[in-house]
Amino acid sequence: MSLPVSEFKRAAIINTLRGCQLFAGLPPEDLHAIAESTVIKTLDPGDYLFREGQPAQGFYLVQKGAINVHRVNAAGKEQVIRIFRVGESFAEAALATATGYPADARAVEPSQVLLVQKAGFLALLRQRPELALRMLASMSIHLRSLVAQLEDLTLKDVETRLANWLVKRCPEPLTSKPVTIELKTTKRVLAAELGTVSETFSRTLAKFREQGLLAVKGKTVTILSPERLRALLRKNLGE
């Protein structure tokens, strides 16, 4: 559902634009110009923002909630590309192609996003070439994230992928002191990000608990010894 833009909402849009890395440091006149081409969209959990192949209306910034961008393969299995959260932008590549969106996007919780409409933004790019460089930088960040995810998915099993995911989120992976991580999404979505299903993910968590590596309570995961978990990861990788 799209909402009309009042002055209050326009101020909120400009605030969101200013807080996005893509537009950080832009002068107020540029932010106001971008806001003129921006529409607010609200979504309930499970609502689709767009489907793969649909004509691109523009790109998006998350103002509230979380958006799951994913592909569905021929067997019907969903592979999460990334969960985008507040302040993050996505689908910028759609500005440069006429083939439509390359994936599906669905809200995983009550969400509100900004649609920066394609026609208006492209017109602004012609007047402000430096914005095009920002777009390239943003797409480069997304590409690096995808390459890192592809590398993770080539790890041999779910146990190794989960250990790798957890170790990456430890500020000090060599410490023996417990580290607490708050899961920002459901276990089902996280399982899809790791290229598995909920049941296998839960069994792997249970195995780590039995080994004394983790404690889990709701969405809070405590790594009891990052050093031991890292040692397990290195062993699984044959290092």
PyMOL commands that set and color helices and strands:
alter all, ss='L'
color gray80, all
select helices_A, chain A and resi 7-19+21-23+28-36+92-96+118-127+129-153+158-168+187-193+198-210+226-236
alter helices_A, ss='H'
color red, helices_A
select strands_A, chain A and resi 2-3+38-43+48-50+58-64+66-72+78-85+89-90+104-107+111-117+179-182+214-217+220-223
alter strands_A, ss='S'
color yellow, strands_A
deselect
rebuild
show_as cartoon
